[in-house]
Amino acid sequence: MKSSALLCLLISTAAFAANVRLIRFDESIPFTMGEVTARRVVHPGLGAKKTTLNFSSSKPGAEFAQHVHDYSDDTILVLQGEVNLKQGPSLHLMKQGECAFVPTGQIHGTVTAGTGEAIMISFQNPPDLILYTGARDSKRPGAAQPKGDITPGAVKYVSWQAKQGPFTDMKLGSNRAKGIHRTLQNGEKVFTKVGANGEALLFVWKGKIRVTDGSQTWNAGERDTVFAQGTANLEAVADGPAEIIEVSAP
C-alpha cells in the first residue's frame, strides 16, 4: 500500500472511531441542585447536542430543587430506593424500576423518600445549557421560584424496568429521544445504530459489556457509559449478566 493511501486510511479510521467514547463513572462531574449533589456524565462539555445523562445518589428527605426546562424534555429513572416527584406542593411516589417523563415547561423536582439511599439517572433532550450553572436551583438563598406549568396529567409515569425494550417513545410524547431498557445474559448481544446527526448512549447499571464499532472495542463496567455521536453501528455483548439503559436521540 502506498504511503499516501495508508495515511488516508489512518485518518479515516481515526475520524470514524473518534465519535464513540467510553466515559468512566469517575470522570463524571458533580453539580448541586438544592440538597442533592448529582453528577453530569454526558453533557454539553463533551460536545453533546441532543442528550445528556445525569446520575444522583441521595438520602431520605434530600430535595433536588424544583425547576423548569425551557426547551428540553426530562426523563427521570429510579434505579434504587424511592423518590417523590414534586410539582409545587404535590408529590407522586416513584419506586425502584419506575420513571417519569416530564415534558418541556413543566415544573418539577424530586424529594428522596423511603428509608434508604435513592439512586436516579436522568436525561434531558436536548441538553439544558443552564441546568449545570446553578441558575435553575430554586432553593438557593434569594432564588426566584421557577416559572412554568403544572398541568395535571402532563407528566407520564412508566415502569421502565418491567419493559424489555423501549419504555419512552412518541406515543408517550417523547419525540426527541427514546429510552430503552435491556437485561442481558452472558454473551447476549444488542445492536445500536446511530444516524449521521444522532446521538446514543449505553449506561451500564449492572454487570459489564463490551462495545465495538467494528474497528475499536470499549469495555464498560457498572456505572460506565458508552457515548456515540454521528454515524455508528455498535454491537454490545454482555460479559456475564448485565442490565443497561440506552438513550437514542436521532
C-alpha positions in Angstrom: 0.0 0.0 0.0 1.4 3.4 -0.9 2.2 5.8 1.9 -0.4 8.4 0.8 -3.2 5.7 0.7 -2.1 4.4 4.1 -2.2 7.9 5.6 -5.7 8.5 4.2 -6.9 5.1 5.7 -5.4 6.0 9.1 -7.1 9.4 9.1 -10.4 7.9 8.0 -10.2 5.2 10.8 -9.3 7.8 13.5 -12.2 10.0 12.4 -14.6 7.1 12.5 -13.5 5.9 16.0 -13.5 9.4 17.4 -17.3 9.7 17.5 -17.6 6.9 20.1 -16.1 7.3 23.6 -16.1 5.4 26.9 -17.0 7.6 29.9 -15.9 6.1 33.2 -18.1 7.0 36.2 -15.1 8.5 37.9 -14.9 11.0 35.0 -18.4 12.4 35.8 -18.5 16.0 37.1 -20.5 16.9 40.3 -23.1 19.6 40.4 -25.6 20.6 43.1 -29.3 21.3 42.9 -30.9 22.0 46.3 -29.8 19.4 48.7 -28.6 16.8 46.2 -25.2 16.6 44.6 -25.7 14.9 41.2 -23.1 14.1 38.5 -23.1 15.0 34.9 -22.0 12.0 32.8 -22.9 13.0 29.3 -23.2 16.8 28.9 -22.6 19.7 26.6 -19.0 20.0 27.9 -18.3 16.8 26.0 -20.0 18.2 22.9 -23.4 16.5 23.5 -26.1 18.3 21.5 -29.1 16.0 21.7 -29.0 14.2 25.0 -27.5 14.4 28.5 -27.1 11.8 31.2 -27.0 12.7 34.9 -26.6 10.4 37.9 -27.6 11.1 41.5 -27.5 9.4 44.9 -29.4 10.9 47.8 -30.5 10.3 51.3 -34.2 10.4 52.6 -35.6 13.9 52.7 -33.0 15.4 50.3 -34.6 17.6 47.7 -33.5 18.2 44.1 -34.8 21.7 43.7 -37.9 22.3 41.6 -37.0 23.8 38.2 -38.2 24.1 34.6 -36.5 23.2 31.3 -37.5 25.9 28.8 -36.8 23.8 25.7 -35.9 20.3 26.9 -37.9 17.2 27.9 -36.7 15.4 31.1 -36.8 11.7 31.8 -36.1 10.5 35.4 -35.5 6.9 36.3 -35.4 5.5 39.8 -32.7 2.8 39.9 -32.8 2.2 43.6 -35.0 3.3 46.5 -38.0 5.6 46.4 -38.4 9.2 45.2 -41.3 11.6 45.2 -41.6 13.7 42.0 -42.5 17.1 43.3 -44.6 19.7 41.4 -45.4 22.7 43.6 -46.8 21.2 46.8 -47.9 17.9 45.2 -45.9 14.6 45.5 -46.0 11.5 43.3 -44.2 8.5 44.7 -41.9 6.6 42.3 -40.3 3.3 43.4 -37.4 1.4 42.0 -38.0 0.5 38.4 -40.3 3.4 37.7 -39.6 6.6 35.7 -41.2 10.0 34.9 -41.3 11.7 31.5 -41.5 15.4 32.1 -42.4 17.5 29.0 -40.8 20.9 28.3 -42.1 23.7 30.5 -43.4 21.6 33.4 -42.2 22.5 36.9 -40.6 19.5 38.7 -38.1 18.4 41.3 -37.6 15.3 43.5 -37.6 14.5 47.2 -36.0 11.3 48.3 -38.5 9.1 50.1 -38.3 5.7 51.9 -35.7 4.8 54.5 -32.6 4.3 52.4 -30.4 5.7 49.7 -32.1 6.5 46.4 -30.2 6.4 43.1 -31.5 8.0 39.9 -30.4 8.8 36.4 -32.0 11.4 34.2 -31.6 12.6 30.6 -32.7 15.9 29.0 -33.4 16.2 25.3 -31.9 18.4 24.0 -29.4 19.4 26.7 -30.4 22.2 29.1 -27.4 24.5 28.9 -28.5 26.4 32.0 -29.0 23.5 34.4 -25.4 23.0 35.3 -24.8 26.7 36.0 -26.9 26.6 39.2 -29.2 29.2 37.8 -32.2 26.8 38.0 -31.7 26.0 41.6 -34.8 27.4 43.3 -33.6 26.5 46.8 -30.6 28.9 46.6 -30.9 31.8 49.0 -32.8 34.6 47.3 -33.6 32.5 44.2 -36.9 33.1 42.5 -39.4 30.3 42.2 -39.5 28.6 38.8 -41.8 29.9 36.2 -43.6 27.2 34.3 -46.6 25.0 34.2 -48.1 22.3 36.5 -50.5 20.6 34.1 -52.5 17.6 35.5 -51.6 14.5 33.5 -48.7 16.2 31.6 -46.0 14.1 33.4 -46.2 10.5 32.4 -45.2 7.7 34.7 -43.8 4.4 33.3 -42.4 1.2 34.7 -39.1 1.1 32.8 -37.6 -2.0 34.4 -40.7 -4.1 33.6 -40.1 -3.5 29.9 -37.5 -5.3 27.7 -37.1 -2.6 25.0 -38.3 0.9 24.7 -40.0 2.5 27.7 -40.4 6.0 26.3 -41.5 6.8 22.7 -43.5 9.1 20.6 -46.8 7.7 21.9 -45.8 9.0 25.3 -44.9 12.4 23.9 -41.1 11.7 23.8 -40.4 12.9 20.3 -36.7 13.8 20.8 -35.3 10.7 22.3 -36.2 7.1 23.2 -35.3 5.3 26.4 -34.6 1.6 26.1 -34.1 -1.0 28.9 -32.2 -4.2 28.3 -31.5 -7.1 30.6 -28.8 -9.3 29.0 -27.5 -12.8 29.7 -23.8 -13.7 29.3 -22.8 -13.4 25.7 -26.1 -11.9 24.6 -25.8 -9.1 22.0 -27.7 -6.0 21.3 -27.2 -3.6 18.4 -27.4 0.2 18.3 -27.4 2.2 15.1 -26.7 5.9 15.2 -27.6 8.2 12.3 -25.3 10.9 10.9 -27.0 13.6 13.1 -27.9 11.4 16.0 -26.5 10.6 19.5 -26.8 7.5 21.6 -25.6 6.3 24.9 -25.4 2.9 26.7 -25.3 3.3 30.5 -24.4 0.1 32.4 -26.4 -0.3 35.6 -25.4 -3.8 36.4 -22.6 -6.1 35.1 -20.2 -5.4 32.3 -20.4 -5.1 28.5 -18.0 -5.0 25.5 -19.0 -2.5 22.8 -17.5 -2.5 19.4 -18.0 -0.4 16.2 -16.1 -2.8 14.1 -12.8 -1.0 14.4 -12.4 -0.5 18.2 -13.7 -2.1 21.4 -14.6 -0.5 24.7 -15.1 -2.4 28.0 -17.7 -0.7 30.2 -18.3 -1.7 33.8 -21.0 -0.8 36.3 -22.0 2.9 36.1 -19.8 3.5 33.0 -21.3 4.9 29.8 -20.5 4.5 26.1 -21.5 7.6 24.2 -21.7 7.9 20.4 -22.2 10.9 18.1 -22.8 10.6 14.4 -22.8 7.6 12.2 -22.0 4.5 14.2 -23.1 0.8 14.3 -22.5 -0.5 17.8 -22.6 -4.1 19.0 -22.8 -4.6 22.7 -22.0 -8.0 24.2 -22.7 -8.9 27.9 -19.8 -10.1 29.8 -21.9 -12.1 32.3 -25.4 -10.9 33.3 -25.9 -7.2 32.6 -28.5 -4.5 32.7 -28.2 -1.4 30.6 -30.2 1.7 29.8 -29.9 3.1 26.3 -30.8 6.6 25.2 -31.3 7.1 21.5 -31.7 10.7 20.2 -31.9 10.7 16.4 
